[in-house]
Amino acid sequence: MNTNGFNPQKAEAFAEKMVGVLNQGALALMTSIGHRTRLFDTMAELPPATSHQIAEATGLDERYVREWLHALVVDQVIDYDPASNHYHLPPEHAATLTRQAGADNLALYTQYIGVMGSVEDKIVNCFVEGGGVPYADFHRFHEVMAEDSNVNIVEPLIEQLLPLVPGLGEKLQQGIAVLDVGCGRGRAITRLAQSFPNSRFIGIDFSQEAIAVAKANVNNLGLTNIQFEVQDAATLNASDRYDLIFTFDAIHDQAQPGRVLANIARALKPDGVYFMQDIAGSSHVHHNVEHPLAPFLYSISTMHCMTVSLAAGGEGLGTMWGKEKALELLAEAGFPTVQVEEPEHDPMNYYYICRL
């Protein structure tokens, strides 16, 4: 190690930062557990209670609940009164830790830490050998992504997102053809099919697991104006067929994003609209230094979005491909007119309204 010009104060400050990384990384796993077990949701409704009372209210094992509580007490997430042995989740903390918080529930996103950590050994091997880790190796990914999509896309879809395109709601009421590319478990397009029975909906995704869940859900709902197909978006070959095409957080994962966007442009009717939601950020790393979630997003890119593309022999565009690259690829695909929207409810994403 070269110690020329070594600054001990800077070294000490960075060591303190790394201690924080260790603690906060561990806390992310505890927060994910609190979300998955609904401990936060339950504690938000309880008065100060003992670990036994909390365990009873949640139906969970008390010893595990108690140790989990202690991890969050020492990080001052949960209040503790040693005199009464009571634990309490302050309402100010519940505001970003419970399902009732909707899109503000940051505990939801901590699940990605465990999902990504499950493939760490394989990612390390990719650093050495190249290549990537395929979707099939990510357990719970579609489950977590569906929950994420539900609060950011599905719930605000009708009231907040469709109005970004004036007159779109009226067209859906009248009846148009709609395609969702990379639909996952299909919650967004299913919501549209329920709300607009005169329109016809198709969702495609190359994950057989996700499409199976989507089909089962549609069958349970008894919907007849929607169908799902297992298909790689790179093989989409429709022409002038759809009035409206959606992609929700899907393009940057593609092996061949340029080809997928060109396929979408070809499949769209001349007066149609392509509605693309993707991560907000710049294509230039130095412009993302102040981005509040940049470390998280670049890490997600390394551990998932980039690697699944590379696993398919793709470009490895990555989560933080950015607005500049997105506009470049959209123009190359044949979209001369692109409007970028930044709705208040979702600071993590841009919404690109694209026309031929």
Short mmCIF file of the C-alpha atoms (twelve columns), coordinates in Angstrom:
data_MODEL
# 
_entry.id   MODEL 
# 
loop_
_atom_site.group_PDB 
_atom_site.id 
_atom_site.type_symbol 
_atom_site.label_atom_id 
_atom_site.label_alt_id 
_atom_site.label_comp_id 
_atom_site.label_asym_id 
_atom_site.label_seq_id 
_atom_site.Cartn_x 
_atom_site.Cartn_y 
_atom_site.Cartn_z 
_atom_site.pdbx_PDB_model_num 
ATOM 1   C CA . MET A 1   0.000   0.000   0.000   1 
ATOM 2   C CA . ASN A 2   1.391   3.368   -1.063  1 
ATOM 3   C CA . THR A 3   1.213   5.695   1.967   1 
ATOM 4   C CA . ASN A 4   2.631   8.793   0.273   1 
ATOM 5   C CA . GLY A 5   0.397   11.728  1.160   1 
ATOM 6   C CA . PHE A 6   -1.604  9.497   3.512   1 
ATOM 7   C CA . ASN A 7   -4.319  11.435  5.346   1 
ATOM 8   C CA . PRO A 8   -5.095  9.724   8.692   1 
ATOM 9   C CA . GLN A 9   -8.240  11.796  9.256   1 
ATOM 10  C CA . LYS A 10  -9.601  10.749  5.876   1 
ATOM 11  C CA . ALA A 11  -8.713  7.123   6.622   1 
ATOM 12  C CA . GLU A 12  -10.473 7.268   9.987   1 
ATOM 13  C CA . ALA A 13  -13.573 8.850   8.465   1 
ATOM 14  C CA . PHE A 14  -13.723 6.163   5.783   1 
ATOM 15  C CA . ALA A 15  -13.283 3.388   8.376   1 
ATOM 16  C CA . GLU A 16  -16.266 4.828   10.258  1 
ATOM 17  C CA . LYS A 17  -18.211 4.836   7.006   1 
ATOM 18  C CA . MET A 18  -17.402 1.155   6.471   1 
ATOM 19  C CA . VAL A 19  -18.583 0.300   9.976   1 
ATOM 20  C CA . GLY A 20  -21.834 1.983   8.998   1 
ATOM 21  C CA . VAL A 21  -21.955 -0.112  5.819   1 
ATOM 22  C CA . LEU A 22  -21.633 -3.293  7.864   1 
ATOM 23  C CA . ASN A 23  -24.347 -2.249  10.311  1 
ATOM 24  C CA . GLN A 24  -26.745 -0.919  7.698   1 
ATOM 25  C CA . GLY A 25  -26.237 -3.909  5.421   1 
ATOM 26  C CA . ALA A 26  -27.140 -6.219  8.290   1 
ATOM 27  C CA . LEU A 27  -30.072 -3.994  9.195   1 
ATOM 28  C CA . ALA A 28  -31.382 -4.262  5.624   1 
ATOM 29  C CA . LEU A 29  -31.746 -8.030  6.103   1 
ATOM 30  C CA . MET A 30  -33.538 -7.533  9.421   1 
ATOM 31  C CA . THR A 31  -35.829 -4.981  7.783   1 
ATOM 32  C CA . SER A 32  -36.630 -7.398  4.966   1 
ATOM 33  C CA . ILE A 33  -37.562 -10.052 7.520   1 
ATOM 34  C CA . GLY A 34  -39.739 -7.542  9.350   1 
ATOM 35  C CA . HIS A 35  -41.566 -6.826  6.108   1 
ATOM 36  C CA . ARG A 36  -41.968 -10.432 4.979   1 
ATOM 37  C CA . THR A 37  -43.247 -11.609 8.375   1 
ATOM 38  C CA . ARG A 38  -45.506 -8.542  8.737   1 
ATOM 39  C CA . LEU A 39  -43.872 -7.747  12.065  1 
ATOM 40  C CA . PHE A 40  -43.776 -4.044  11.177  1 
ATOM 41  C CA . ASP A 41  -47.426 -4.044  10.105  1 
ATOM 42  C CA . THR A 42  -48.491 -5.727  13.328  1 
ATOM 43  C CA . MET A 43  -46.344 -3.584  15.620  1 
ATOM 44  C CA . ALA A 44  -47.705 -0.420  14.015  1 
ATOM 45  C CA . GLU A 45  -51.145 -1.418  15.330  1 
ATOM 46  C CA . LEU A 46  -49.981 -2.574  18.777  1 
ATOM 47  C CA . PRO A 47  -49.399 -0.486  21.884  1 
ATOM 48  C CA . PRO A 48  -45.997 -0.995  23.572  1 
ATOM 49  C CA . ALA A 49  -45.738 -4.760  24.093  1 
ATOM 50  C CA . THR A 50  -43.420 -7.534  25.231  1 
ATOM 51  C CA . SER A 51  -41.729 -9.878  22.809  1 
ATOM 52  C CA . HIS A 52  -44.176 -12.613 23.864  1 
ATOM 53  C CA . GLN A 53  -47.154 -10.387 23.083  1 
ATOM 54  C CA . ILE A 54  -45.696 -9.414  19.711  1 
ATOM 55  C CA . ALA A 55  -44.954 -13.045 18.872  1 
ATOM 56  C CA . GLU A 56  -48.492 -14.041 19.834  1 
ATOM 57  C CA . ALA A 57  -50.006 -11.260 17.729  1 
ATOM 58  C CA . THR A 58  -47.972 -12.317 14.688  1 
ATOM 59  C CA . GLY A 59  -48.067 -16.079 15.203  1 
ATOM 60  C CA . LEU A 60  -44.268 -16.212 15.097  1 
ATOM 61  C CA . ASP A 61  -41.626 -17.893 17.256  1 
ATOM 62  C CA . GLU A 62  -40.891 -15.688 20.285  1 
ATOM 63  C CA . ARG A 63  -37.152 -16.381 20.455  1 
ATOM 64  C CA . TYR A 64  -36.644 -15.245 16.874  1 
ATOM 65  C CA . VAL A 65  -38.920 -12.257 17.366  1 
ATOM 66  C CA . ARG A 66  -36.962 -11.197 20.450  1 
ATOM 67  C CA . GLU A 67  -33.574 -11.358 18.714  1 
ATOM 68  C CA . TRP A 68  -34.968 -9.476  15.712  1 
ATOM 69  C CA . LEU A 69  -36.330 -6.814  18.054  1 
ATOM 70  C CA . HIS A 70  -32.931 -6.405  19.685  1 
ATOM 71  C CA . ALA A 71  -31.230 -5.877  16.312  1 
ATOM 72  C CA . LEU A 72  -33.640 -3.016  15.606  1 
ATOM 73  C CA . VAL A 73  -33.526 -1.597  19.140  1 
ATOM 74  C CA . VAL A 74  -29.748 -1.072  18.999  1 
ATOM 75  C CA . ASP A 75  -30.149 0.757   15.684  1 
ATOM 76  C CA . GLN A 76  -32.941 2.870   17.208  1 
ATOM 77  C CA . VAL A 77  -35.574 1.688   14.748  1 
ATOM 78  C CA . ILE A 78  -37.707 0.253   17.555  1 
ATOM 79  C CA . ASP A 79  -38.089 1.885   20.981  1 
ATOM 80  C CA . TYR A 80  -37.476 -0.206  24.100  1 
ATOM 81  C CA . ASP A 81  -38.387 0.405   27.748  1 
ATOM 82  C CA . PRO A 82  -36.206 -1.843  29.987  1 
ATOM 83  C CA . ALA A 83  -38.394 -1.177  33.017  1 
ATOM 84  C CA . SER A 84  -41.508 -2.696  31.434  1 
ATOM 85  C CA . ASN A 85  -39.707 -4.840  28.848  1 
ATOM 86  C CA . HIS A 86  -41.912 -3.261  26.200  1 
ATOM 87  C CA . TYR A 87  -41.064 -2.689  22.545  1 
ATOM 88  C CA . HIS A 88  -42.752 -0.087  20.346  1 
ATOM 89  C CA . LEU A 89  -42.567 0.932   16.692  1 
ATOM 90  C CA . PRO A 90  -42.870 4.750   16.577  1 
ATOM 91  C CA . PRO A 91  -45.473 6.000   14.072  1 
ATOM 92  C CA . GLU A 92  -42.804 8.181   12.460  1 
ATOM 93  C CA . HIS A 93  -40.875 4.985   11.621  1 
ATOM 94  C CA . ALA A 94  -43.965 3.023   10.651  1 
ATOM 95  C CA . ALA A 95  -44.568 5.687   7.981   1 
ATOM 96  C CA . THR A 96  -41.792 4.120   5.874   1 
ATOM 97  C CA . LEU A 97  -41.867 0.527   7.138   1 
ATOM 98  C CA . THR A 98  -45.427 -0.742  6.710   1 
ATOM 99  C CA . ARG A 99  -47.673 -1.779  3.852   1 
ATOM 100 C CA . GLN A 100 -50.079 0.956   4.837   1 
ATOM 101 C CA . ALA A 101 -47.407 3.433   3.658   1 
ATOM 102 C CA . GLY A 102 -47.872 2.248   0.057   1 
ATOM 103 C CA . ALA A 103 -45.105 3.525   -2.230  1 
ATOM 104 C CA . ASP A 104 -43.338 5.081   0.790   1 
ATOM 105 C CA . ASN A 105 -42.746 1.630   2.290   1 
ATOM 106 C CA . LEU A 106 -38.961 1.362   1.996   1 
ATOM 107 C CA . ALA A 107 -38.965 -1.982  3.815   1 
ATOM 108 C CA . LEU A 108 -40.312 -3.516  0.621   1 
ATOM 109 C CA . TYR A 109 -37.102 -2.692  -1.267  1 
ATOM 110 C CA . THR A 110 -34.812 -4.245  1.342   1 
ATOM 111 C CA . GLN A 111 -36.004 -7.632  0.059   1 
ATOM 112 C CA . TYR A 112 -33.775 -7.089  -2.970  1 
ATOM 113 C CA . ILE A 113 -30.701 -7.329  -0.740  1 
ATOM 114 C CA . GLY A 114 -31.446 -10.955 0.131   1 
ATOM 115 C CA . VAL A 115 -32.469 -11.797 -3.432  1 
ATOM 116 C CA . MET A 116 -29.223 -10.396 -4.808  1 
ATOM 117 C CA . GLY A 117 -27.119 -11.905 -2.039  1 
ATOM 118 C CA . SER A 118 -28.387 -15.363 -2.958  1 
ATOM 119 C CA . VAL A 119 -26.362 -15.250 -6.201  1 
ATOM 120 C CA . GLU A 120 -23.207 -13.612 -4.821  1 
ATOM 121 C CA . ASP A 121 -21.018 -16.673 -5.447  1 
ATOM 122 C CA . LYS A 122 -22.168 -16.818 -9.071  1 
ATOM 123 C CA . ILE A 123 -21.593 -13.088 -9.570  1 
ATOM 124 C CA . VAL A 124 -18.068 -13.407 -8.162  1 
ATOM 125 C CA . ASN A 125 -17.437 -16.158 -10.697 1 
ATOM 126 C CA . CYS A 126 -18.671 -13.843 -13.461 1 
ATOM 127 C CA . PHE A 127 -16.081 -11.256 -12.411 1 
ATOM 128 C CA . VAL A 128 -13.450 -13.892 -13.120 1 
ATOM 129 C CA . GLU A 129 -14.936 -15.779 -16.072 1 
ATOM 130 C CA . GLY A 130 -17.289 -13.211 -17.616 1 
ATOM 131 C CA . GLY A 131 -20.805 -14.145 -18.730 1 
ATOM 132 C CA . GLY A 132 -23.812 -13.702 -16.504 1 
ATOM 133 C CA . VAL A 133 -26.359 -15.221 -14.137 1 
ATOM 134 C CA . PRO A 134 -29.736 -16.122 -15.725 1 
ATOM 135 C CA . TYR A 135 -33.168 -15.172 -14.411 1 
ATOM 136 C CA . ALA A 136 -33.848 -18.749 -13.321 1 
ATOM 137 C CA . ASP A 137 -31.173 -18.502 -10.622 1 
ATOM 138 C CA . PHE A 138 -32.897 -15.630 -8.824  1 
ATOM 139 C CA . HIS A 139 -35.305 -17.125 -6.315  1 
ATOM 140 C CA . ARG A 140 -38.216 -14.871 -5.307  1 
ATOM 141 C CA . PHE A 141 -37.279 -12.247 -7.893  1 
ATOM 142 C CA . HIS A 142 -40.667 -12.224 -9.638  1 
ATOM 143 C CA . GLU A 143 -42.434 -12.271 -6.266  1 
ATOM 144 C CA . VAL A 144 -40.558 -9.204  -5.012  1 
ATOM 145 C CA . MET A 145 -40.790 -7.430  -8.365  1 
ATOM 146 C CA . ALA A 146 -44.546 -7.987  -8.457  1 
ATOM 147 C CA . GLU A 147 -44.928 -6.424  -5.005  1 
ATOM 148 C CA . ASP A 148 -42.717 -3.503  -6.039  1 
ATOM 149 C CA . SER A 149 -44.736 -3.024  -9.239  1 
ATOM 150 C CA . ASN A 150 -47.999 -3.191  -7.342  1 
ATOM 151 C CA . VAL A 151 -47.298 -0.103  -5.229  1 
ATOM 152 C CA . ASN A 152 -45.498 1.945   -7.893  1 
ATOM 153 C CA . ILE A 153 -47.375 0.947   -11.047 1 
ATOM 154 C CA . VAL A 154 -50.596 -0.971  -10.427 1 
ATOM 155 C CA . GLU A 155 -52.129 1.140   -7.663  1 
ATOM 156 C CA . PRO A 156 -51.466 4.553   -9.302  1 
ATOM 157 C CA . LEU A 157 -51.992 3.257   -12.855 1 
ATOM 158 C CA . ILE A 158 -55.523 4.484   -13.506 1 
ATOM 159 C CA . GLU A 159 -55.548 7.756   -11.586 1 
ATOM 160 C CA . GLN A 160 -51.943 8.961   -11.951 1 
ATOM 161 C CA . LEU A 161 -50.193 7.266   -14.865 1 
ATOM 162 C CA . LEU A 162 -52.777 7.034   -17.643 1 
ATOM 163 C CA . PRO A 163 -53.473 10.807  -17.427 1 
ATOM 164 C CA . LEU A 164 -49.851 11.391  -18.506 1 
ATOM 165 C CA . VAL A 165 -51.239 10.693  -21.998 1 
ATOM 166 C CA . PRO A 166 -54.235 13.005  -22.561 1 
ATOM 167 C CA . GLY A 167 -57.281 11.144  -23.846 1 
ATOM 168 C CA . LEU A 168 -55.814 7.690   -23.230 1 
ATOM 169 C CA . GLY A 169 -58.429 6.744   -20.647 1 
ATOM 170 C CA . GLU A 170 -61.232 7.590   -23.076 1 
ATOM 171 C CA . LYS A 171 -59.645 5.457   -25.815 1 
ATOM 172 C CA . LEU A 172 -59.354 2.525   -23.436 1 
ATOM 173 C CA . GLN A 173 -63.013 2.930   -22.540 1 
ATOM 174 C CA . GLN A 174 -63.973 2.837   -26.211 1 
ATOM 175 C CA . GLY A 175 -61.805 -0.197  -26.930 1 
ATOM 176 C CA . ILE A 176 -58.236 -0.491  -28.237 1 
ATOM 177 C CA . ALA A 177 -55.535 -3.166  -28.590 1 
ATOM 178 C CA . VAL A 178 -52.908 -3.100  -25.829 1 
ATOM 179 C CA . LEU A 179 -49.640 -5.000  -25.397 1 
ATOM 180 C CA . ASP A 180 -47.489 -5.249  -22.254 1 
ATOM 181 C CA . VAL A 181 -43.926 -6.325  -23.124 1 
ATOM 182 C CA . GLY A 182 -42.040 -7.993  -20.269 1 
ATOM 183 C CA . CYS A 183 -45.244 -8.148  -18.229 1 
ATOM 184 C CA . GLY A 184 -43.922 -10.373 -15.425 1 
ATOM 185 C CA . ARG A 185 -46.868 -11.656 -13.417 1 
ATOM 186 C CA . GLY A 186 -49.149 -9.316  -15.321 1 
ATOM 187 C CA . ARG A 187 -50.623 -7.311  -12.480 1 
ATOM 188 C CA . ALA A 188 -50.588 -3.983  -14.331 1 
ATOM 189 C CA . ILE A 189 -52.224 -5.194  -17.518 1 
ATOM 190 C CA . THR A 190 -54.709 -7.284  -15.533 1 
ATOM 191 C CA . ARG A 191 -55.746 -4.162  -13.668 1 
ATOM 192 C CA . LEU A 192 -56.334 -2.448  -17.021 1 
ATOM 193 C CA . ALA A 193 -58.341 -5.399  -18.339 1 
ATOM 194 C CA . GLN A 194 -60.592 -5.219  -15.297 1 
ATOM 195 C CA . SER A 195 -61.100 -1.471  -15.669 1 
ATOM 196 C CA . PHE A 196 -61.563 -1.346  -19.462 1 
ATOM 197 C CA . PRO A 197 -63.617 -4.358  -20.633 1 
ATOM 198 C CA . ASN A 198 -63.979 -3.007  -24.203 1 
ATOM 199 C CA . SER A 199 -60.230 -3.101  -24.818 1 
ATOM 200 C CA . ARG A 200 -58.154 -6.185  -25.659 1 
ATOM 201 C CA . PHE A 201 -54.959 -6.924  -23.763 1 
ATOM 202 C CA . ILE A 202 -51.948 -9.182  -24.339 1 
ATOM 203 C CA . GLY A 203 -48.999 -9.640  -21.982 1 
ATOM 204 C CA . ILE A 204 -45.756 -11.325 -22.998 1 
ATOM 205 C CA . ASP A 205 -42.762 -12.382 -20.913 1 
ATOM 206 C CA . PHE A 206 -40.086 -15.010 -21.449 1 
ATOM 207 C CA . SER A 207 -40.493 -16.345 -17.887 1 
ATOM 208 C CA . GLN A 208 -42.756 -19.396 -17.872 1 
ATOM 209 C CA . GLU A 209 -43.082 -19.089 -14.099 1 
ATOM 210 C CA . ALA A 210 -44.344 -15.501 -14.266 1 
ATOM 211 C CA . ILE A 211 -46.758 -16.202 -17.128 1 
ATOM 212 C CA . ALA A 212 -48.185 -19.222 -15.288 1 
ATOM 213 C CA . VAL A 213 -48.983 -16.997 -12.286 1 
ATOM 214 C CA . ALA A 214 -50.511 -14.348 -14.580 1 
ATOM 215 C CA . LYS A 215 -52.742 -16.895 -16.330 1 
ATOM 216 C CA . ALA A 216 -53.919 -18.403 -13.052 1 
ATOM 217 C CA . ASN A 217 -54.838 -14.959 -11.732 1 
ATOM 218 C CA . VAL A 218 -56.810 -14.095 -14.868 1 
ATOM 219 C CA . ASN A 219 -58.660 -17.418 -14.716 1 
ATOM 220 C CA . ASN A 220 -59.604 -16.777 -11.102 1 
ATOM 221 C CA . LEU A 221 -60.933 -13.338 -12.046 1 
ATOM 222 C CA . GLY A 222 -62.860 -14.712 -15.013 1 
ATOM 223 C CA . LEU A 223 -61.495 -12.112 -17.437 1 
ATOM 224 C CA . THR A 224 -61.997 -12.807 -21.155 1 
ATOM 225 C CA . ASN A 225 -60.382 -9.710  -22.710 1 
ATOM 226 C CA . ILE A 226 -56.807 -10.576 -21.766 1 
ATOM 227 C CA . GLN A 227 -54.296 -13.273 -22.599 1 
ATOM 228 C CA . PHE A 228 -50.687 -14.035 -21.719 1 
ATOM 229 C CA . GLU A 229 -47.978 -15.671 -23.798 1 
ATOM 230 C CA . VAL A 230 -44.445 -16.878 -23.106 1 
ATOM 231 C CA . GLN A 231 -42.334 -14.970 -25.623 1 
ATOM 232 C CA . ASP A 232 -38.956 -13.279 -25.802 1 
ATOM 233 C CA . ALA A 233 -39.509 -9.614  -26.696 1 
ATOM 234 C CA . ALA A 234 -36.601 -9.853  -29.137 1 
ATOM 235 C CA . THR A 235 -38.744 -12.197 -31.286 1 
ATOM 236 C CA . LEU A 236 -41.814 -9.955  -31.383 1 
ATOM 237 C CA . ASN A 237 -42.717 -9.616  -35.072 1 
ATOM 238 C CA . ALA A 238 -46.134 -7.922  -35.134 1 
ATOM 239 C CA . SER A 239 -46.733 -4.977  -37.476 1 
ATOM 240 C CA . ASP A 240 -49.193 -2.076  -37.035 1 
ATOM 241 C CA . ARG A 241 -51.205 -4.117  -34.537 1 
ATOM 242 C CA . TYR A 242 -51.380 -2.248  -31.225 1 
ATOM 243 C CA . ASP A 243 -52.782 1.135   -30.237 1 
ATOM 244 C CA . LEU A 244 -50.877 1.148   -26.960 1 
ATOM 245 C CA . ILE A 245 -47.761 -0.691  -25.817 1 
ATOM 246 C CA . PHE A 246 -46.380 -0.673  -22.278 1 
ATOM 247 C CA . THR A 247 -43.043 -1.672  -20.800 1 
ATOM 248 C CA . PHE A 248 -42.671 -1.368  -17.059 1 
ATOM 249 C CA . ASP A 249 -39.063 -1.508  -15.796 1 
ATOM 250 C CA . ALA A 250 -38.262 -3.987  -18.552 1 
ATOM 251 C CA . ILE A 251 -36.065 -2.537  -21.310 1 
ATOM 252 C CA . HIS A 252 -32.789 -2.223  -19.414 1 
ATOM 253 C CA . ASP A 253 -32.875 -5.972  -18.601 1 
ATOM 254 C CA . GLN A 254 -33.154 -7.009  -22.232 1 
ATOM 255 C CA . ALA A 255 -30.331 -8.852  -23.970 1 
ATOM 256 C CA . GLN A 256 -31.000 -6.812  -27.118 1 
ATOM 257 C CA . PRO A 257 -32.736 -3.605  -25.997 1 
ATOM 258 C CA . GLY A 258 -32.331 -1.876  -29.358 1 
ATOM 259 C CA . ARG A 259 -34.001 -4.744  -31.196 1 
ATOM 260 C CA . VAL A 260 -36.818 -4.901  -28.635 1 
ATOM 261 C CA . LEU A 261 -37.517 -1.176  -29.020 1 
ATOM 262 C CA . ALA A 262 -37.478 -1.520  -32.821 1 
ATOM 263 C CA . ASN A 263 -39.923 -4.437  -32.540 1 
ATOM 264 C CA . ILE A 264 -42.182 -2.306  -30.369 1 
ATOM 265 C CA . ALA A 265 -42.072 0.558   -32.882 1 
ATOM 266 C CA . ARG A 266 -43.001 -1.832  -35.707 1 
ATOM 267 C CA . ALA A 267 -45.841 -3.393  -33.690 1 
ATOM 268 C CA . LEU A 268 -47.372 0.004   -32.912 1 
ATOM 269 C CA . LYS A 269 -50.049 1.521   -35.127 1 
ATOM 270 C CA . PRO A 270 -49.007 4.828   -36.781 1 
ATOM 271 C CA . ASP A 271 -51.120 6.854   -34.352 1 
ATOM 272 C CA . GLY A 272 -50.326 4.634   -31.352 1 
ATOM 273 C CA . VAL A 273 -48.467 5.358   -28.109 1 
ATOM 274 C CA . TYR A 274 -45.550 3.529   -26.531 1 
ATOM 275 C CA . PHE A 275 -45.489 4.082   -22.749 1 
ATOM 276 C CA . MET A 276 -42.113 3.163   -21.232 1 
ATOM 277 C CA . GLN A 277 -41.363 3.299   -17.519 1 
ATOM 278 C CA . ASP A 278 -37.721 2.906   -16.504 1 
ATOM 279 C CA . ILE A 279 -35.245 3.937   -13.837 1 
ATOM 280 C CA . ALA A 280 -34.602 7.660   -13.361 1 
ATOM 281 C CA . GLY A 281 -30.971 8.626   -13.679 1 
ATOM 282 C CA . SER A 282 -28.240 9.785   -16.018 1 
ATOM 283 C CA . SER A 283 -26.167 7.685   -18.393 1 
ATOM 284 C CA . HIS A 284 -23.095 9.441   -16.934 1 
ATOM 285 C CA . VAL A 285 -21.968 8.233   -13.520 1 
ATOM 286 C CA . HIS A 286 -20.674 11.632  -12.370 1 
ATOM 287 C CA . HIS A 287 -24.188 13.028  -12.772 1 
ATOM 288 C CA . ASN A 288 -25.546 10.342  -10.423 1 
ATOM 289 C CA . VAL A 289 -23.285 11.080  -7.446  1 
ATOM 290 C CA . GLU A 290 -26.061 13.049  -5.742  1 
ATOM 291 C CA . HIS A 291 -28.778 10.537  -6.690  1 
ATOM 292 C CA . PRO A 292 -30.197 9.375   -3.321  1 
ATOM 293 C CA . LEU A 293 -30.456 5.733   -4.419  1 
ATOM 294 C CA . ALA A 294 -27.481 5.519   -6.779  1 
ATOM 295 C CA . PRO A 295 -25.417 3.007   -4.727  1 
ATOM 296 C CA . PHE A 296 -28.466 0.749   -4.408  1 
ATOM 297 C CA . LEU A 297 -29.311 0.979   -8.116  1 
ATOM 298 C CA . TYR A 298 -25.774 0.366   -9.386  1 
ATOM 299 C CA . SER A 299 -25.551 -2.613  -7.024  1 
ATOM 300 C CA . ILE A 300 -28.864 -3.994  -8.288  1 
ATOM 301 C CA . SER A 301 -27.505 -3.541  -11.799 1 
ATOM 302 C CA . THR A 302 -24.328 -5.504  -11.011 1 
ATOM 303 C CA . MET A 303 -26.179 -8.255  -9.191  1 
ATOM 304 C CA . HIS A 304 -29.219 -8.593  -11.464 1 
ATOM 305 C CA . CYS A 305 -30.130 -6.343  -14.385 1 
ATOM 306 C CA . MET A 306 -26.745 -6.309  -16.110 1 
ATOM 307 C CA . THR A 307 -25.930 -9.939  -15.425 1 
ATOM 308 C CA . VAL A 308 -29.228 -11.420 -16.684 1 
ATOM 309 C CA . SER A 309 -28.682 -9.612  -19.973 1 
ATOM 310 C CA . LEU A 310 -25.102 -10.858 -20.238 1 
ATOM 311 C CA . ALA A 311 -26.267 -14.387 -19.385 1 
ATOM 312 C CA . ALA A 312 -28.385 -14.295 -22.537 1 
ATOM 313 C CA . GLY A 313 -25.434 -13.123 -24.615 1 
ATOM 314 C CA . GLY A 314 -26.741 -9.574  -24.479 1 
ATOM 315 C CA . GLU A 315 -25.369 -6.068  -24.149 1 
ATOM 316 C CA . GLY A 316 -25.566 -5.814  -20.361 1 
ATOM 317 C CA . LEU A 317 -27.129 -2.361  -20.532 1 
ATOM 318 C CA . GLY A 318 -27.715 -2.226  -16.779 1 
ATOM 319 C CA . THR A 319 -30.179 -0.530  -14.455 1 
ATOM 320 C CA . MET A 320 -28.553 2.895   -14.742 1 
ATOM 321 C CA . TRP A 321 -28.553 3.122   -18.533 1 
ATOM 322 C CA . GLY A 322 -29.963 6.610   -18.008 1 
ATOM 323 C CA . LYS A 323 -32.122 9.111   -19.813 1 
ATOM 324 C CA . GLU A 324 -29.494 10.018  -22.405 1 
ATOM 325 C CA . LYS A 325 -29.025 6.423   -23.576 1 
ATOM 326 C CA . ALA A 326 -32.761 5.761   -23.429 1 
ATOM 327 C CA . LEU A 327 -33.511 8.719   -25.705 1 
ATOM 328 C CA . GLU A 328 -30.743 7.632   -28.073 1 
ATOM 329 C CA . LEU A 329 -32.096 4.083   -28.390 1 
ATOM 330 C CA . LEU A 330 -35.685 5.290   -28.725 1 
ATOM 331 C CA . ALA A 331 -34.694 7.578   -31.585 1 
ATOM 332 C CA . GLU A 332 -32.786 4.759   -33.302 1 
ATOM 333 C CA . ALA A 333 -35.826 2.489   -32.914 1 
ATOM 334 C CA . GLY A 334 -37.995 4.977   -34.795 1 
ATOM 335 C CA . PHE A 335 -39.533 7.237   -32.153 1 
ATOM 336 C CA . PRO A 336 -38.847 10.849  -33.181 1 
ATOM 337 C CA . THR A 337 -41.162 12.252  -30.529 1 
ATOM 338 C CA . VAL A 338 -40.505 11.368  -26.869 1 
ATOM 339 C CA . GLN A 339 -41.923 13.164  -23.847 1 
ATOM 340 C CA . VAL A 340 -40.317 12.381  -20.468 1 
ATOM 341 C CA . GLU A 341 -42.556 12.660  -17.416 1 
ATOM 342 C CA . GLU A 342 -41.537 12.635  -13.739 1 
ATOM 343 C CA . PRO A 343 -44.703 12.116  -11.638 1 
ATOM 344 C CA . GLU A 344 -44.449 13.120  -7.983  1 
ATOM 345 C CA . HIS A 345 -45.565 9.735   -6.656  1 
ATOM 346 C CA . ASP A 346 -42.554 7.927   -8.138  1 
ATOM 347 C CA . PRO A 347 -39.165 9.696   -7.878  1 
ATOM 348 C CA . MET A 348 -37.344 6.462   -8.803  1 
ATOM 349 C CA . ASN A 349 -38.592 6.302   -12.403 1 
ATOM 350 C CA . TYR A 350 -38.997 8.258   -15.616 1 
ATOM 351 C CA . TYR A 351 -42.046 7.761   -17.826 1 
ATOM 352 C CA . TYR A 352 -41.328 8.064   -21.561 1 
ATOM 353 C CA . ILE A 353 -44.334 8.820   -23.786 1 
ATOM 354 C CA . CYS A 354 -43.230 7.829   -27.292 1 
ATOM 355 C CA . ARG A 355 -44.898 8.377   -30.658 1 
ATOM 356 C CA . LEU A 356 -43.951 7.431   -34.201 1 
# 
